[in-house]
Amino acid sequence: MRVPGGACVTAPSPVIRDPGQRAVFCGLTGIVWLHRKIEDAFFLVVGSRTCAHLIQSAAGVMIFAEPRFATAILEERDLAGMADAQEEIDRVVARLIERRPDIRLLFLVGSCPSEVIKLDLAKAAERLSRAHAGRTRVLSWSGSGIETTFTQGEDACLASLVPELPAPLAGASPDLLVVGALADVVEDQFARLFDQLGIPARFLPSRRAALETPVGANTRVLLAQPFLSDTLTALERRGARHIPAPFPLGAEGTTAWIRAAARAFGIASEVVDGAIELPRARAHKALARQRTRIGGQRVAFFPDSQLEPSLARFLKEELNAQIVEIGTPYCDRRILGPELQRLDGLPIHEGNDVNRQLDRVRAARPDLTVCGLGLANPLEAEGLSTKWAIELVFSPIQGFEQAGDLAELFARPLARRDRLAV
């Protein structure tokens, strides 16, 4: 059986639960791209000095540059309950808003569960919103590495926004809400495509005024990222309807994603073909240049970002790579169902035990292993070529125009291996 994008569809890939110890970043890492995306928001992490060093190092921004994030550092006296944490956070927030009057949306981000930091950030956010009403809205979410994996920070952030979004006007026509942080250049490309198709599209998060996007029964949700389970649930509670689709990675993934939106709005297939013909052709041309290097290469994925099934589909379907193993922290079948249909029954290992997977990867000796930073250097020392999974999250990889760039991210470590071969 074939789907409109041209891919062969088989029985969905089985999902194998493999619980155990994993090696991933915590959800605070999402602040690195979210603070750049939402231009009138500020992210105040309530955590330790370690949290402050993590965010500053990952973002590559010096504090004196006044980025839109900071850390309210918890000292021993705070954790011991010797100081009134509520008064402390009120004082820090008031000082911050006085110094940065451009802040319209303030996120209090917990680095640990409330039982550890001795502070209920949800209640603090409600109180502070009342105190600064008309000037700054205060919301909260958890970026705790105990509770989340690395990309779930964005999910928690966007889910905190959804209850605050306005309802649409009575009788409003259906519109499209593209959900998931995208690089500005990618968002602009998709906005132009949807405009060509006559589909009224909004984006969440938007660059500014993130709390002005209406959501209701007329909203059709198209996810741009596969790790937004809580956000999708929150949107569905508001009456929004999900459009299941593969994710816009590569020429065929993006084609299927656009077609899914078009079907939901009753757009004829020939209209879609006309709108995507040129960018799709450019994507195929860019992919052809990398196919000779990547085709036939054996690739394994460690669980890291929840992008793994979609990336594996892209490599297999569009670059003829052989997938050895797909590990992912969590596989939400509501969201990833269309991707699982295109993986020819390859099993998905959910929540992989890192030691068992290391044994399997060492035995299989793939040509390329996609994994986190903590595993990359040890595997390289054992003679395995690796790709940092986090780079695939930070880079603009969605859409037709970025298809060649996405393929090149996988081709580079293979080229490096060939140059270093003795």
C-alpha positions in Angstrom: 0.0 0.0 0.0 1.2 3.5 -0.8 0.4 6.8 0.9 0.1 10.2 -0.9 3.8 11.0 -0.3 4.7 7.9 -2.2 6.1 5.9 0.7 5.2 2.2 1.2 3.0 1.6 4.2 3.2 -1.7 6.2 2.0 -2.8 9.6 3.0 -0.2 12.3 6.4 -0.8 13.9 6.0 -2.5 17.3 7.0 -0.5 20.4 9.2 -2.5 22.8 9.3 -1.2 26.4 12.8 -1.4 27.7 12.8 0.4 31.0 16.1 1.1 32.9 18.8 3.6 33.4 19.1 6.2 30.6 21.5 9.0 29.8 19.8 12.3 28.8 19.8 16.0 29.4 17.2 17.6 31.6 14.3 19.7 30.4 16.0 23.0 31.3 17.8 22.7 28.0 14.7 23.7 26.1 15.2 27.3 27.4 18.2 27.5 25.1 16.0 27.7 22.0 12.7 28.9 23.6 14.3 32.2 24.9 15.3 33.0 21.4 12.0 32.1 19.9 9.5 34.0 22.2 10.9 37.5 22.0 8.9 39.1 24.8 9.3 36.3 27.3 11.8 35.7 30.1 12.7 32.4 31.7 13.6 32.5 35.4 15.0 29.1 36.5 14.7 28.4 40.2 17.6 26.1 40.9 21.2 25.6 41.9 24.5 27.0 40.6 24.8 23.8 38.5 21.5 24.7 36.7 22.9 28.2 36.0 26.1 26.9 34.6 24.2 24.4 32.4 21.9 27.0 30.8 24.7 29.5 30.3 27.1 27.0 28.8 24.5 25.3 26.6 23.2 28.7 25.3 26.6 30.0 24.6 25.6 33.4 25.9 27.5 35.5 28.4 25.4 36.9 31.3 26.6 40.4 30.7 24.8 40.3 27.3 21.5 40.3 29.2 19.8 37.3 27.6 16.2 36.5 28.3 16.9 33.9 31.0 18.4 33.8 34.4 18.7 31.6 37.5 17.4 32.4 41.0 20.0 30.3 42.9 18.8 28.3 45.8 21.2 28.3 48.7 21.5 25.8 51.6 19.4 28.0 53.9 16.6 28.0 51.3 16.6 24.2 51.0 16.7 23.8 54.7 13.6 26.0 55.1 15.4 28.7 57.0 14.3 31.4 54.6 10.8 32.2 53.4 11.0 31.0 49.8 7.8 32.8 48.8 9.2 36.2 49.9 12.5 35.5 48.2 10.9 34.7 44.8 8.6 37.8 45.1 11.6 40.0 45.7 13.6 38.5 42.8 10.7 38.8 40.4 9.9 42.4 41.4 13.5 43.4 40.9 13.7 41.6 37.5 10.5 43.3 36.1 11.7 46.7 37.4 15.0 46.2 35.6 13.5 44.6 32.4 10.2 46.4 31.8 10.0 44.8 28.3 9.1 41.4 29.8 5.5 40.6 29.0 5.6 36.9 29.8 7.6 35.5 32.7 8.1 31.7 33.1 9.1 30.4 36.5 11.0 27.2 35.7 11.5 24.6 38.4 14.8 22.7 38.2 13.6 20.1 40.7 10.3 18.9 42.0 8.6 21.3 44.5 9.4 18.8 47.3 13.1 19.4 46.7 13.1 23.2 46.2 10.6 23.8 49.0 8.5 26.1 46.7 5.2 25.6 44.9 6.0 27.5 41.7 2.4 27.1 40.3 1.0 29.0 43.3 3.8 31.5 43.2 3.0 32.2 39.5 -0.7 32.8 40.3 0.2 35.2 43.1 2.8 37.1 41.0 0.5 37.4 38.0 -2.0 39.1 40.3 0.7 41.4 41.7 1.9 42.4 38.3 -1.4 42.3 36.4 -1.6 44.5 33.3 2.2 44.5 32.9 3.6 40.9 33.1 1.8 37.5 33.0 3.6 34.9 35.1 3.4 31.1 34.4 5.3 28.1 35.6 6.5 24.8 34.4 9.0 22.1 35.4 12.3 21.5 33.6 13.4 18.9 36.2 15.7 16.2 34.9 14.0 13.9 37.4 10.6 14.4 35.8 11.4 15.1 32.2 13.8 14.3 29.3 15.5 17.0 27.4 12.9 18.0 24.8 10.0 17.7 27.2 11.0 21.1 28.6 9.4 22.7 25.4 6.3 20.5 25.9 6.0 21.6 29.5 6.4 25.3 28.5 3.8 25.2 25.7 1.4 23.2 27.8 1.5 25.9 30.4 0.5 28.5 27.8 -2.5 26.6 26.5 -5.0 27.3 29.4 -4.2 31.0 29.1 -4.9 31.3 25.4 -8.2 33.2 24.4 -11.2 31.5 22.9 -12.0 32.3 19.3 -14.9 34.5 18.4 -18.2 32.9 18.0 -18.7 31.5 14.5 -15.0 31.8 13.6 -13.9 29.9 10.6 -11.5 26.9 11.0 -7.8 27.8 11.2 -4.6 25.9 11.4 -2.3 26.0 14.5 1.2 24.7 13.8 2.6 23.7 17.2 6.3 23.4 18.1 9.2 25.8 18.1 10.7 26.3 14.6 13.6 28.4 13.5 12.3 31.7 12.1 13.4 31.0 8.6 11.5 27.6 8.6 8.4 29.2 10.1 8.4 31.9 7.3 8.7 29.2 4.6 5.8 27.2 6.0 3.7 30.4 6.5 4.2 31.2 2.8 3.3 27.7 1.7 0.1 27.7 3.8 -0.8 31.1 2.5 -0.4 29.9 -1.1 -2.8 27.0 -0.2 -5.3 29.5 1.3 -5.0 27.9 4.8 -5.1 30.5 7.6 -2.2 29.4 9.8 -0.8 30.5 13.2 2.2 29.3 15.1 2.7 28.3 18.7 5.0 29.5 20.1 4.8 32.7 18.2 7.7 35.2 18.2 5.8 37.8 20.2 2.5 38.0 22.1 2.4 34.3 22.7 -0.8 34.5 24.7 -2.9 36.1 21.9 -3.4 32.9 19.8 -7.0 31.9 20.0 -7.8 28.2 20.5 -11.1 26.4 20.4 -13.3 23.9 18.5 -12.4 25.6 15.2 -8.7 25.0 15.7 -6.9 22.3 13.7 -3.6 21.3 15.3 -0.6 20.3 13.1 2.4 19.3 15.2 5.9 20.4 14.0 7.7 18.4 16.7 7.0 14.9 18.0 7.6 15.5 21.7 4.6 17.6 22.5 2.2 15.0 24.1 1.2 17.2 27.1 0.6 20.2 24.8 -1.5 18.2 22.4 -3.6 16.9 25.3 -4.1 20.5 26.6 -5.2 21.7 23.2 -7.6 18.9 22.8 -9.2 19.8 26.1 -9.8 23.2 24.6 -11.7 21.5 21.7 -8.9 21.6 19.1 -8.6 18.7 16.7 -5.3 17.0 15.9 -4.2 16.4 12.3 -2.1 13.2 12.4 0.8 13.4 10.0 4.5 12.4 9.5 6.8 15.1 10.6 8.3 17.6 8.0 11.7 16.1 7.8 13.0 15.6 4.2 11.2 15.9 0.9 8.7 13.1 1.5 8.1 13.8 5.2 7.4 17.5 4.4 5.1 16.6 1.5 3.0 14.2 3.7 2.8 16.9 6.4 1.6 19.6 4.0 -0.8 17.2 2.4 -2.3 16.2 5.7 -3.1 19.8 6.5 -4.5 20.4 3.0 -6.9 17.4 3.4 -8.1 18.8 6.7 -9.1 22.0 4.9 -10.5 20.4 1.8 -7.7 21.7 -0.5 -7.5 19.8 -3.8 -4.4 17.6 -4.4 -3.6 19.4 -7.6 -3.4 22.7 -5.8 -1.0 21.2 -3.3 1.1 19.8 -6.1 1.4 23.2 -7.7 2.4 24.9 -4.5 5.1 22.4 -3.5 6.4 21.4 -6.9 9.5 23.7 -6.9 10.6 23.4 -3.3 10.1 19.6 -3.4 12.2 19.3 -6.5 15.0 21.4 -4.8 14.8 19.1 -1.8 15.1 15.9 -3.9 18.1 17.4 -5.7 19.8 18.3 -2.4 19.2 14.8 -1.0 20.5 13.1 -4.2 24.0 14.6 -3.4 24.1 12.9 0.0 22.4 9.6 -0.9 25.7 8.1 -2.4 27.4 8.6 1.0 24.6 7.7 3.3 22.9 5.0 1.2 23.5 1.5 2.6 25.1 2.8 5.8 24.0 1.2 9.0 22.6 3.6 11.7 21.6 3.1 15.3 19.7 5.6 17.5 20.0 6.0 21.3 17.0 7.5 23.0 17.5 11.3 23.4 15.0 13.7 21.9 11.9 11.7 20.7 12.9 12.7 17.2 14.4 9.3 16.6 11.5 7.5 14.8 11.0 10.4 12.5 14.8 10.7 11.7 15.0 7.0 11.2 12.1 7.2 8.7 13.9 10.0 6.9 17.2 8.1 6.6 15.5 4.9 5.5 12.9 6.3 3.2 14.8 9.1 1.6 18.5 8.2 1.8 18.3 4.4 1.7 20.2 3.9 5.0 19.8 0.7 6.9 18.4 1.2 10.4 20.0 -1.1 13.0 18.0 0.1 16.1 15.7 2.9 17.1 15.7 3.9 20.7 13.5 6.8 21.9 12.7 8.1 25.4 8.9 7.9 24.9 6.7 6.9 21.9 3.3 8.5 21.8 1.4 6.5 19.2 -1.2 9.3 18.8 1.6 11.5 17.5 4.0 9.1 15.9 1.5 6.7 14.4 2.0 7.9 10.8 5.7 7.6 11.2 5.4 4.0 12.6 3.4 3.1 9.5 6.4 4.0 7.3 9.1 2.1 9.1 8.4 -1.3 7.6 7.9 -2.9 11.0 11.2 -1.9 12.5 10.8 -2.1 16.3 11.0 1.0 18.4 12.7 0.5 21.8 11.0 2.9 24.2 12.9 4.1 27.3 16.0 2.1 26.6 18.1 0.7 29.3 21.5 2.3 28.3 23.6 -0.7 29.3 21.6 -3.2 27.4 21.6 -1.0 24.3 25.3 -0.4 24.6 25.8 -4.2 24.4 23.6 -4.4 21.4 25.3 -1.5 19.6 28.8 -2.9 20.3 27.7 -6.2 18.9 26.1 -4.7 15.8 29.0 -2.2 15.1 26.8 0.3 13.1 28.5 2.8 10.7 26.9 5.7 12.6 25.5 5.9 16.1 23.2 8.9 17.0 23.5 9.5 20.7 23.9 12.1 23.5 27.1 13.9 24.3 27.9 11.6 27.3 28.0 8.5 25.1 29.6 9.9 22.0 33.2 10.2 23.2 33.4 6.7 24.8 31.9 5.1 21.6 34.3 7.1 19.4 37.1 5.7 21.5 35.8 2.2 20.7 36.0 3.0 17.0 32.3 3.8 16.4 31.4 7.0 14.4 28.8 9.1 16.3 26.5 12.0 15.7 25.4 14.2 18.6 21.7 14.0 18.9 21.3 17.4 20.4 22.6 19.1 17.2 19.5 17.7 15.4 17.3 19.7 17.8 19.3 22.9 17.7 19.6 23.0 13.9 16.9 24.1 11.4 16.0 20.8 9.8 12.3 21.0 9.0 10.9 21.7 5.6 11.9 21.3 1.9 14.7 23.9 1.9 16.4 22.3 4.9 16.3 18.7 3.6 19.8 18.8 2.2 21.1 20.4 5.5 19.5 17.6 7.5 21.1 14.9 5.3 24.5 16.6 5.6 24.3 16.5 9.4 24.4 12.7 9.1 26.9 12.7 6.2 29.6 14.8 8.1 30.6 12.1 10.7 30.8 9.5 7.9 33.0 11.8 5.8 35.2 12.4 8.9 35.5 8.7 9.4 36.6 8.2 5.8 39.2 10.9 6.0 40.7 9.5 9.2 40.7 5.9 8.0 44.2 4.4 7.9 
